[in-house]
Amino acid sequence: MALGAAPSRLVRLVLGQTLAVVMLGAGIGLLASLWVGRSLRSLLFAVEPTDPSALFAASVLLIVVAALSSTVPAYRIARVDPLRTLREE
C-alpha cells in the first residue's frame, strides 16, 4: 500500500485487479466451453452445448460472485493505517 493513497483508490485498485483476472478467466472459459461442447454434443440429451443464455448466465454469476467476494478484502485494505503497519514491522 502506498503512503497517502486514498481509501477509495485502494478499493478501486483491488476490485479492478480482481475483475480483470475474472474477466480473463471467463473469456478463456467461454472459449474452452465452446470447444469442449462440440466434442460432447453426442453425450448430451435435449441440451445444446453452446446455449448462449446458459453461457451468459454462468459468466455473469461468476463475475458477480467474484466482485462480491473481493469487496471485503478491498475494504479491509482501505481501513489499514500504513504508518501504524510500518511501525509494527
Secondary structure, 3 states (H helix, E strand, C coil): CCCCCCHHHHHHHHHHHHHHHHHHHHHHHHHHHHHHHHHCHHHCCCCCCCCHHHHHHHHHHHHHHHHHHHHHHHHHHHHCCHHHHHHHC
